[in-house]
Amino acid sequence: MKIEIESKRPNALMDRTEVAFKVDHKGEGSPKRADVKTKLAEALAVSSGKVIIDHMETEFGMGVSTGYAKVYGSEESAKRFEKNYLQARNGLVEAEKAPKKK
């Protein structure tokens, strides 16, 4: 799996950098969000707790995925600005379980 950063755009107001990326995974299945998050953090030289993957899409039959991520200045900033479901999806908080219907 190889990650290529297509664009980076700073957003000082929200204390983050917005990143568009491409993942080359020919011959493999669609990459896991956690694996991409780790590789992206390595490529940007930040801790993985500061990286939030917003969305990622795989092109059918191509072995290439494209996505959009936000790299925050701190984990506290990520928790303040991101929606709960994205925090849970990226492993910052525990997912809330809906009560079972009777």
C-alpha atoms as one frame of an Amber mdcrd trajectory, in Angstrom:
protein
   0.000   0.000   0.000   1.436   3.342  -1.085   0.011   6.743  -0.120   0.387
   9.841  -2.270  -0.658  13.260  -0.941  -2.361  15.167  -3.738  -2.982  18.478
  -1.959  -2.623  20.138   1.426  -4.501  23.246   2.488  -4.022  24.945   5.876
  -7.095  26.058   7.830  -5.807  28.167  10.741  -9.285  29.037  11.985 -10.069
  25.380  12.713  -6.453  24.519  13.724  -6.052  21.910  10.994  -4.607  21.058
   7.600  -6.968  19.568   5.015  -5.393  16.811   2.929  -6.528  15.061  -0.263
  -4.791  11.730  -0.772  -4.604   8.705  -3.065  -3.856   5.146  -1.928  -2.417
   2.637  -4.401  -3.350  -0.910  -3.322  -3.180  -2.924  -6.531  -3.490  -6.661
  -5.932  -4.940  -6.144  -2.452  -8.404  -5.482  -1.093  -9.706  -2.090  -0.060
  -7.477  -0.703   2.685  -8.692  -0.450   6.277  -9.285   3.041   7.640  -6.869
   2.437  10.549  -4.059   1.348   8.204  -4.503   4.392   5.977  -4.630   6.655
   9.041  -1.310   5.229  10.308   0.419   5.566   6.919  -0.910   9.102   6.465
   0.352  10.086   9.924   3.805   8.706   9.046   3.861  10.599   5.739   2.916
  13.875   7.448   5.143  13.279  10.534   2.323  13.658  13.104   0.733  11.317
  15.640  -2.168   9.237  14.354  -4.500  10.725  17.015  -4.409  14.043  15.157
  -5.516  12.522  11.820  -9.240  12.240  11.022 -10.184  10.478   7.790 -13.372
  12.145   6.610 -14.114   9.869   3.653 -12.392   7.370   1.419 -13.673   5.834
  -1.822 -12.310   2.894  -3.819 -12.563   2.909  -7.596 -14.080  -0.349  -8.821
 -11.479  -2.726 -10.239  -8.673  -0.166 -10.224  -6.809  -0.862  -6.957  -6.829
   2.851  -6.168  -8.674   4.710  -3.407  -9.012   8.458  -3.000  -9.889  10.280
   0.162 -10.019  13.399   2.278  -8.491  13.759   5.735  -8.063  16.499   8.322
  -4.858  16.783  10.354  -5.425  18.760  13.548  -2.865  20.619  15.644  -3.909
  18.623  18.724  -6.293  15.824  19.696  -8.307  18.327  21.759  -8.936  20.394
  18.612 -10.065  17.268  16.778 -12.522  16.421  19.564 -13.827  19.993  19.659
 -14.481  20.405  15.916 -15.351  16.906  14.641 -18.774  15.270  14.769 -19.250
  12.379  17.190 -19.651   9.692  14.527 -16.374  10.716  12.840 -14.575  10.682
  16.194 -15.876   7.161  16.848 -15.042   5.997  13.322 -11.463   7.240  13.741
 -10.991   5.793  17.228 -10.904   9.008  19.292 -13.959   8.133  21.408 -15.991
   5.022  22.136 -18.995   4.610  19.825 -22.335   5.340  21.449 -24.668   2.366
  21.420 -28.346   3.010  20.811 -30.679   1.476  23.379 -32.395  -1.696  22.195
 -36.059  -1.495  21.373 -38.336  -3.825  23.270
